[in-house]
Amino acid sequence: MQKQLSGTSIREHRLRLGIKQAELAKQVGISASYFNQIEHNRRRIGGKLFADIAAALGVDQSALAEGTDARLTDTLRDAQISEPGLKGIYDASEVFSGRFPAWARLLAARHTRVQKLEQLTETLNDRLANDSQLADALHELLSTVTAIRTSASILEDDPKLEPAWRQRFQRNIIEDSARLSRGAQTLVDYLSINAGAAAGAALPTEEVEQFLDEHAHHFPTLETGDMSAIEGVMGTSARLKSPAARALVAPHLVTYARDAVKIPLAALKVSVRRCGLDPIAIARDFGADLATTLRRIASVPEDMLPTPVGLFISDASGTLILKKQVKGFSMPRHSGACTMLPLFQAPTQPLRPIRRLLRQSGRESGTMLTYTIATPTDTTGLGDNLLLQSHMLIIPQASLAEDHAPTDKISIVGRTCRVCNAEDCPARRESAERPRS
């Protein structure tokens, strides 16, 4: 029995060949009305009839059996889930994409564009809040405007001002106006450089982030642990434009190759099938430390896992040095993340695994199961300084039924204080922005 949406593929192939529906129905020995139902995905087909249709169209059966693009269906389903008013009504993504493929592609493209615009908005908000260079430029402009306004007010309010003082204030206005012009041009140049932040990276850390996202954090050529392949991986990417970015990503790729030797991909696949996404059990399978296991789980192809996962790594200062985002949970691009996250609490208790259920405040997010641990970067223990890194693996959880109480307490955390609605938070640094009435 073939997939329900095979009818769409049959119709597309028939139209491409210019064959009439009645003509093709006659060739395979069925009525035109029955064939019409097949093409509109109202009839399932299989066996000899399916083979006869494929032969009449001159295509391989697998080409028809694929039906609609699974990614298109997934995008439509994601669009429905992201719209609060449509949750749980029905799921007709496959039928819709099968019967109206052009409209389905249009909706999917619009949904993808909305997601990109939302991501761009978050990026720009982070920049405005945390970009020190932009803040200094704006401060300079405002200070200069204030100085000009002050000098102009004195000249206007005191018409009997002595000529020497009048000349001094006029000279101040001329000099400050020139300074204002230079400052404005500097700001325009800076914003022009950073205007493409969503499409291209402005900072080495952003180049690295885009490079890793482009590869979905998976590098097949490094799975054998071959360190000599690292230069080739970096050299083939157009994302790593600066030497600083290449210097930042190289240690990550070295760690990837070492992790791949400790936990081979094929064996990990077997372990995940047996243990599920339980990093503790997987670590025991391989006799590996938990930090290595968390990195390894986040680096394998998504089709190996029951659900996509996210990973965040920070140093002891709280600076994020690696980000693998996952839908439903995000971190600010630059700084200002919620200090209640296990990622930032783990360094207070090194080597102790933390398992916690989280949900982000102020977002349409589900429940996330997190595993976190802080470990020394020098595992030999012989280094002069104890440098810690925190790893936090994020695993999206299916929505719990309303009549089923979770066995673990769900902690509410924020993305940043500004958009967090958690009341009486002991870690709040600034007031939350409240919607205007």
C-alpha positions as CSV (number, residue, x, y, z in Angstrom):
1,M,0.0,0.0,0.0
2,Q,1.5,3.3,-1.1
3,K,1.3,6.6,0.8
4,Q,-1.9,8.6,0.5
5,L,-0.1,11.5,-1.2
6,S,1.2,9.4,-4.1
7,G,-1.7,10.7,-6.1
8,T,-0.2,14.2,-6.2
9,S,3.0,12.8,-7.7
10,I,1.0,10.8,-10.3
11,R,-0.9,14.0,-11.3
12,E,2.3,16.0,-11.6
13,H,4.0,13.4,-13.8
14,R,0.9,13.1,-16.0
15,L,0.6,16.8,-16.5
16,R,4.3,17.1,-17.3
17,L,3.9,14.5,-20.0
18,G,0.7,16.1,-21.4
19,I,-1.4,13.0,-21.0
20,K,-5.1,13.4,-20.4
21,Q,-6.6,11.8,-17.2
22,A,-9.1,9.7,-19.1
23,E,-6.5,8.4,-21.5
24,L,-4.2,7.3,-18.7
25,A,-7.1,5.7,-16.8
26,K,-7.9,3.7,-19.9
27,Q,-4.4,2.5,-20.3
28,V,-4.3,1.1,-16.7
29,G,-7.8,-0.4,-17.0
30,I,-9.8,1.7,-14.5
31,S,-12.6,4.3,-14.8
32,A,-11.8,8.0,-15.2
33,S,-13.7,8.8,-12.0
34,Y,-11.7,6.3,-10.0
35,F,-8.5,7.7,-11.4
36,N,-9.6,11.2,-10.5
37,Q,-10.0,10.1,-6.9
38,I,-6.5,8.6,-6.9
39,E,-5.0,11.8,-8.2
40,H,-6.8,13.8,-5.5
41,N,-5.5,11.5,-2.7
42,R,-8.9,10.1,-2.0
43,R,-8.0,6.5,-2.8
44,R,-5.0,4.5,-1.7
45,I,-3.4,2.3,-4.3
46,G,-0.8,-0.4,-4.3
47,G,0.3,-3.6,-6.0
48,K,-0.3,-4.1,-9.7
49,L,-2.3,-0.9,-10.2
50,F,0.4,1.2,-8.8
51,A,3.0,-0.6,-11.0
52,D,0.8,-0.2,-14.1
53,I,0.5,3.6,-13.5
54,A,4.2,4.0,-13.0
55,A,4.9,2.0,-16.2
56,A,2.3,4.1,-18.2
57,L,4.1,7.2,-17.0
58,G,7.5,5.8,-17.7
59,V,8.8,6.5,-14.2
60,D,10.2,4.4,-11.4
61,Q,7.7,3.4,-8.7
62,S,9.8,5.0,-6.0
63,A,9.4,8.4,-7.8
64,L,5.6,8.1,-7.3
65,A,5.8,6.6,-3.8
66,E,7.6,9.6,-2.4
67,G,4.5,11.6,-2.5
68,T,4.7,15.2,-1.2
69,D,7.9,16.6,0.2
70,A,8.1,15.6,3.9
71,R,9.9,18.9,4.7
72,L,7.0,20.9,3.2
73,T,4.5,19.0,5.4
74,D,6.7,19.5,8.5
75,T,6.9,23.2,7.8
76,L,3.2,23.5,7.5
77,R,2.7,21.6,10.7
78,D,5.2,23.8,12.4
79,A,3.3,26.9,11.1
80,Q,0.1,25.6,12.6
81,I,1.7,24.8,16.0
82,S,3.3,28.2,16.2
83,E,-0.1,29.9,15.8
84,P,-1.7,29.8,19.3
85,G,-5.3,29.8,18.0
86,L,-4.8,26.8,15.8
87,K,-3.2,24.4,18.2
88,G,-5.0,21.1,18.5
89,I,-7.7,21.9,16.0
90,Y,-6.7,19.4,13.4
91,D,-3.7,18.3,11.4
92,A,-4.4,18.4,7.7
93,S,-0.9,19.3,6.6
94,E,-0.5,16.3,4.4
95,V,-3.9,16.5,2.8
96,F,-3.5,20.2,2.1
97,S,0.0,19.9,0.7
98,G,-1.1,17.0,-1.4
99,R,-4.2,18.7,-2.9
100,F,-2.9,22.2,-3.1
101,P,0.9,22.0,-3.5
102,A,1.3,25.5,-4.8
103,W,-0.6,27.1,-1.9
104,A,1.3,24.8,0.5
105,R,4.7,26.0,-0.8
106,L,3.5,29.6,-0.6
107,L,2.4,29.2,3.0
108,A,5.6,27.3,3.9
109,A,7.7,30.1,2.3
110,R,5.8,32.8,4.2
111,H,6.2,30.9,7.5
112,T,9.9,30.5,6.9
113,R,10.3,34.2,6.2
114,V,8.4,35.1,9.3
115,Q,10.7,32.9,11.4
116,K,13.8,34.6,9.8
117,L,12.3,38.1,10.4
118,E,11.7,37.1,14.1
119,Q,15.2,35.9,14.4
120,L,16.5,39.2,12.8
121,T,14.4,41.2,15.2
122,E,15.9,39.3,18.2
123,T,19.4,39.8,16.8
124,L,18.9,43.6,16.4
125,N,17.3,43.9,19.8
126,D,20.4,42.2,21.3
127,R,22.7,44.4,19.4
128,L,20.9,47.6,20.6
129,A,20.9,46.4,24.2
130,N,24.5,45.1,24.3
131,D,26.6,46.7,21.5
132,S,29.0,49.0,23.4
133,Q,30.2,50.6,20.2
134,L,26.7,51.5,19.1
135,A,25.9,52.9,22.6
136,D,29.1,55.0,22.6
137,A,28.2,56.4,19.1
138,L,24.7,57.3,20.2
139,H,25.9,58.9,23.4
140,E,28.4,61.0,21.4
141,L,25.6,62.2,19.1
142,L,23.3,63.1,22.0
143,S,26.0,64.9,23.9
144,T,26.9,67.0,20.8
145,V,23.3,67.9,20.1
146,T,22.9,68.9,23.7
147,A,26.0,71.2,23.5
148,I,24.7,72.8,20.3
149,R,21.3,73.3,21.9
150,T,22.9,74.9,25.0
151,S,25.0,77.4,23.0
152,A,22.1,78.3,20.7
153,S,19.8,78.9,23.7
154,I,22.3,81.3,25.3
155,L,22.6,83.3,22.1
156,E,18.9,83.5,21.8
157,D,18.1,84.3,25.4
158,D,20.7,87.0,25.9
159,P,20.6,89.5,22.9
160,K,22.9,91.9,24.8
161,L,25.7,89.4,25.2
162,E,29.2,90.9,24.8
163,P,30.7,90.4,21.3
164,A,33.6,88.4,22.6
165,W,31.3,85.9,24.4
166,R,28.9,85.8,21.4
167,Q,31.8,84.9,19.1
168,R,32.9,82.2,21.5
169,F,29.4,80.6,21.5
170,Q,29.1,80.9,17.8
171,R,32.5,79.2,17.4
172,N,31.3,76.5,19.8
173,I,28.3,75.9,17.6
174,I,30.4,75.6,14.4
175,E,32.8,73.2,16.1
176,D,30.1,71.1,17.6
177,S,28.2,71.0,14.3
178,A,31.3,69.6,12.6
179,R,31.7,67.0,15.4
180,L,28.0,66.1,15.0
181,S,28.5,65.6,11.3
182,R,31.5,63.3,11.9
183,G,29.7,61.4,14.5
184,A,26.7,60.9,12.4
185,Q,28.8,59.7,9.5
186,T,30.6,57.2,11.8
187,L,27.3,55.9,13.0
188,V,26.0,55.5,9.5
189,D,29.1,53.6,8.4
190,Y,28.9,51.3,11.4
191,L,25.3,50.5,10.8
192,S,26.0,49.9,7.2
193,I,28.6,47.3,8.1
194,N,26.3,45.6,10.5
195,A,23.1,45.8,8.4
196,G,23.7,42.3,7.1
197,A,24.1,40.8,10.5
198,A,21.3,38.3,9.8
199,A,22.7,37.1,6.5
200,G,26.4,37.5,7.2
201,A,28.5,37.7,10.3
202,A,29.9,40.9,11.6
203,L,32.0,39.4,14.4
204,P,34.2,36.3,14.4
205,T,32.0,34.6,17.0
206,E,29.0,35.1,14.6
207,E,31.1,33.6,11.7
208,V,31.7,30.5,13.8
209,E,28.1,30.2,14.8
210,Q,26.9,30.4,11.2
211,F,29.6,27.9,10.1
212,L,28.5,25.4,12.7
213,D,24.8,25.9,11.9
214,E,25.5,25.5,8.2
215,H,26.9,22.1,8.9
216,A,24.2,21.3,11.5
217,H,27.1,20.8,13.9
218,H,28.0,17.5,12.1
219,F,31.2,16.9,10.2
220,P,31.4,13.4,8.6
221,T,35.1,13.8,7.6
222,L,36.0,14.1,11.2
223,E,34.2,11.0,12.4
224,T,37.4,8.9,12.0
225,G,39.3,11.3,14.3
226,D,41.6,12.4,11.5
227,M,43.0,15.7,12.7
228,S,44.5,16.4,9.3
229,A,41.0,16.8,7.9
230,I,40.3,19.9,10.0
231,E,42.0,22.3,7.6
232,G,40.0,20.9,4.7
233,V,36.7,21.4,6.7
234,M,37.6,25.0,7.4
235,G,39.0,25.7,3.9
236,T,35.8,24.7,2.1
237,S,33.5,27.1,4.0
238,A,32.7,30.6,2.8
239,R,31.5,31.5,6.3
240,L,34.9,31.6,7.9
241,K,36.1,34.9,6.4
242,S,38.4,36.1,9.1
243,P,41.6,34.5,10.7
244,A,40.0,35.2,14.1
245,A,37.0,33.0,13.2
246,R,39.2,30.2,12.0
247,A,41.2,30.4,15.2
248,L,38.0,30.2,17.3
249,V,36.5,27.2,15.4
250,A,39.7,25.1,15.2
251,P,39.7,24.0,18.9
252,H,36.0,23.0,18.5
253,L,36.8,20.8,15.5
254,V,39.7,19.2,17.4
255,T,37.4,18.4,20.3
256,Y,34.8,17.0,17.8
257,A,37.4,14.6,16.3
258,R,38.4,13.4,19.7
259,D,34.8,13.0,20.8
260,A,34.1,10.9,17.7
261,V,36.9,8.5,18.6
262,K,35.6,8.1,22.2
263,I,32.0,7.6,21.1
264,P,31.9,6.2,17.5
265,L,28.8,7.2,15.5
266,A,27.6,3.7,14.7
267,A,27.9,2.6,18.3
268,L,26.1,5.7,19.5
269,K,23.2,5.0,17.2
270,V,22.8,1.6,18.8
271,S,23.0,3.1,22.2
272,V,20.4,5.8,21.5
273,R,18.1,3.1,20.1
274,R,18.5,1.1,23.4
275,C,18.7,3.9,26.0
276,G,16.8,6.7,24.3
277,L,18.1,10.3,24.9
278,D,19.5,9.5,28.3
279,P,23.0,11.0,28.4
280,I,23.8,9.3,31.7
281,A,23.0,5.8,30.4
282,I,24.9,6.5,27.1
283,A,27.9,7.8,29.0
284,R,28.0,4.6,31.0
285,D,27.8,2.5,27.8
286,F,31.0,4.1,26.5
287,G,32.8,4.8,29.8
288,A,32.9,8.4,28.7
289,D,32.5,11.6,30.8
290,L,29.2,13.4,30.7
291,A,30.5,16.5,29.0
292,T,31.8,14.5,26.0
293,T,28.6,12.6,25.8
294,L,26.5,15.8,25.7
295,R,28.7,17.3,23.0
296,R,28.5,14.0,21.0
297,I,24.7,13.7,21.2
298,A,24.4,17.3,19.9
299,S,26.7,16.6,17.0
300,V,25.1,13.6,15.3
301,P,22.6,13.9,12.4
302,E,19.1,14.7,13.6
303,D,17.6,11.6,11.9
304,M,19.5,9.5,14.4
305,L,17.7,11.1,17.3
306,P,14.0,10.9,18.3
307,T,13.9,14.7,18.5
308,P,16.3,17.6,17.6
309,V,18.4,18.7,20.6
310,G,20.2,21.9,21.5
311,L,23.5,22.5,23.2
312,F,25.0,25.5,25.0
313,I,28.6,25.7,26.3
314,S,29.8,28.6,28.5
315,D,33.1,29.4,30.2
316,A,33.4,30.4,33.9
317,S,32.6,34.1,33.1
318,G,29.2,33.1,31.7
319,T,30.2,33.8,28.1
320,L,28.6,31.5,25.6
321,I,31.3,29.8,23.5
322,L,29.1,27.4,21.6
323,K,25.4,27.6,20.7
324,K,23.3,25.0,19.0
325,Q,19.8,26.4,19.1
326,V,16.7,24.3,19.3
327,K,13.1,25.3,18.6
328,G,11.2,26.5,21.6
329,F,14.3,27.6,23.6
330,S,16.7,30.4,22.8
331,M,19.5,32.4,24.3
332,P,20.4,36.1,23.6
333,R,23.1,36.5,21.0
334,H,25.5,38.6,23.1
335,S,24.8,38.8,26.8
336,G,22.1,39.2,29.4
337,A,21.0,35.5,29.6
338,C,18.9,34.3,32.6
339,T,21.2,33.5,35.5
340,M,18.7,30.9,36.8
341,L,19.7,28.6,34.0
342,P,21.6,25.4,35.1
343,L,24.3,26.4,32.7
344,F,25.4,29.2,34.9
345,Q,24.7,27.5,38.2
346,A,26.8,24.3,37.4
347,P,30.2,26.0,38.0
348,T,29.2,26.3,41.7
349,Q,29.2,22.5,41.9
350,P,31.7,21.2,39.4
351,L,31.5,17.6,38.1
352,R,27.9,17.2,39.5
353,P,25.3,16.5,36.8
354,I,22.2,18.6,37.0
355,R,18.9,17.2,35.5
356,R,16.1,19.8,35.3
357,L,12.9,20.5,33.4
358,L,12.7,24.1,32.2
359,R,10.2,26.3,30.4
360,Q,11.0,29.8,29.2
361,S,8.7,32.6,30.4
362,G,7.1,34.9,27.9
363,R,7.5,32.5,24.9
364,E,5.4,29.9,23.1
365,S,7.7,27.2,24.3
366,G,7.2,23.7,25.5
367,T,8.9,21.8,28.3
368,M,12.6,21.2,27.9
369,L,14.6,18.4,29.7
370,T,18.1,19.7,30.4
371,Y,21.3,17.9,31.4
372,T,24.1,20.2,32.7
373,I,27.6,19.7,34.0
374,A,30.6,21.9,34.6
375,T,34.0,20.2,34.0
376,P,37.7,21.4,34.0
377,T,39.1,22.1,30.5
378,D,42.3,20.5,31.6
379,T,41.3,16.9,32.5
380,T,44.8,16.0,33.7
381,G,44.5,18.1,36.8
382,L,48.1,19.3,36.3
383,G,47.4,22.8,35.0
384,D,48.2,25.8,37.0
385,N,44.7,27.3,36.7
386,L,41.3,25.5,37.1
387,L,39.3,26.6,34.1
388,L,35.7,25.3,34.0
389,Q,33.3,24.9,31.1
390,S,29.6,24.3,31.5
391,H,27.7,22.1,29.0
392,M,23.9,22.1,28.9
393,L,22.0,19.7,26.6
394,I,18.4,20.7,25.8
395,I,15.9,18.0,24.9
396,P,12.3,19.1,23.9
397,Q,9.6,17.1,25.7
398,A,6.2,16.2,24.4
399,S,3.4,18.3,25.9
400,L,2.1,16.7,29.1
401,A,-1.5,15.8,29.3
402,E,-3.6,18.2,31.5
403,D,-4.7,15.4,33.8
404,H,-1.2,14.1,34.3
405,A,1.1,15.8,36.8
406,P,4.8,15.8,35.9
407,T,7.0,13.8,38.2
408,D,9.6,16.6,38.2
409,K,9.1,20.2,39.0
410,I,9.2,22.5,36.0
411,S,11.4,25.6,36.6
412,I,10.4,28.8,34.8
413,V,13.4,30.7,33.4
414,G,13.7,33.7,31.2
415,R,15.5,34.5,28.1
416,T,16.5,38.0,29.4
417,C,15.1,39.9,32.3
418,R,13.5,42.4,29.9
419,V,11.1,39.9,28.5
420,C,10.7,37.6,31.5
421,N,7.4,37.6,33.3
422,A,8.6,35.5,36.3
423,E,7.4,37.2,39.4
424,D,9.7,37.8,42.4
425,C,12.7,36.4,40.7
426,P,15.8,36.6,43.0
427,A,18.1,37.0,40.0
428,R,16.3,39.9,38.3
429,R,18.6,42.6,37.1
430,E,16.1,44.9,35.4
431,S,12.4,45.4,35.3
432,A,10.5,43.5,32.6
433,E,9.0,45.4,29.7
434,R,5.2,45.4,30.2
435,P,2.9,45.7,27.2
436,R,1.2,49.0,26.9
437,S,-2.5,49.1,27.5
